[in-house]
């Protein structure tokens, strides 16, 4: 074990090297951002393939063994068949004395066009006032490169690698990580057999300045509720007042789901939500979160709750139900006196740990069927759950979180906020379930990076300090063993 003195001088050397090579690291990011690796639009699939090849070359240049795993192809709704990008499995170092850390990231991006409202070309990394603007800068090319840069720094300084590295890099994350889960399951006994820790850096801090560690996310269960009276739309002059209108049934059904305070009205839905512990409540007190700023960002006058703690608890720790839309209803401008024959309401429930998807589905179906029965409607009701993603939660007191916390303290001079995410991060849950290893989300992007919107950026500061954070984290993990 290194003495703390030699360890801190080692860190100084590493940090100096990273500072001195900022422009190289930014040049690499510029090269990666220039590739339009948009996994959503079919005509750009070959660019995703090109991006995977670039990433594989970059890992090979580090001295890693790289295996590109072919996932075959998939069919689009219009019948077109497209090849799936290969998944990169990389490996560097096999010292049995060292812990093995597996990093997950993705190099595909969300669609972006200059005319969507970008101030600069989305595929030309542009620095303005210390911010590096470009599609993928923060989600997720910047963090993937920061990790690679950190590994490269040890090599450049001819230092012994503090841990063994494994890499899982994919090119379909923005399109739902097609084929990834099956691949992870197949590799549990081989590629993942010696992995100790899994690190994902594909999310953001809660504030613009204060670092954060993420230890949980909500799941999501999406529902369709369909009401049908007949085969064709009807005229309200001819039939209004003498039939049971499907849209009236549907509105009553949707209205029964949640009350005006945001509380879900489905009986028993809160039964398995864990009680809040005192230790957990304390985590919320120290979190840096600007309520006003959050309110201004979304342009609403008032939230359902008045305190930071209540807001964060309801975003992360309690389930929520949102209604997203009605298919089949008339929604164009102007007036059309139509009675739609079939309407489909769409809503979702963000679930939290201990809520079981099959139980949630059963309760939703029972509740809606009960409400519908009371209406004595002759219409046909159908409730389905086309999509269900499970929540994820890890223990903030485990060794991996302690190591990350110390590394953050070293680089940023303060303790991180321990945060959860209100949205769903399927990949964290996927790794945890499939590999049964400890998973941490270690973001380096700030809250205002705008990961799926116009003018996405990562600040130079976060990109470079994030690289230092990863390097310090490697040293902290090696001290655990």
BELFENMO-V25584 format. One line per field, one symbol per residue. ss: DSSP state (A for helix, B for strand, O for the rest). A space follows every 10 residues. Layout:
ss: ???
This chain:
ss: OOOAAAAAAA AAAAAAAAAA OAAAAAAAAA AAAOOOOBOO OAAAAAAAAA AAAAAAAAAA AOOOBBBBBO OOBBBOOOOO BBBOOOBBBB BBOOOOOOOB BBBBBBOOBO OOOAAAOOOO OOOOOBBBOO BBBOOOOOOO AAAAAAAAAA AAAAAAOOOO OOOBBBBBBB OOAAAOOOOA AAAAAAAOOO OOOOOOBBBB OOOBOOOOOO OBBBBBBOOB BBBBBBBBOO OOOBBAAAAO OOOOOAAAAA AAAAAOOBOO OOOBOOOOOO OOOOOOOAAA AAAAAOOOOO AAAAAAAAOO OOOOOOOAAA AAAAAAOOOB BBBBBBBOOO OOOOOOOBBO OBBBBBBBBB OOOOOOAAAA AAAAAAAAAA AAAAOOOOOB BBBBBBBBBO OBBOOOOOAA AAAAAAAAAA AAOOOOBBBB BOOOOAAAAA AAAAAOOBBB BOOOBOOOOO OOOOOOBBBA AAAAAAAAAA AAAAAAAAAA O
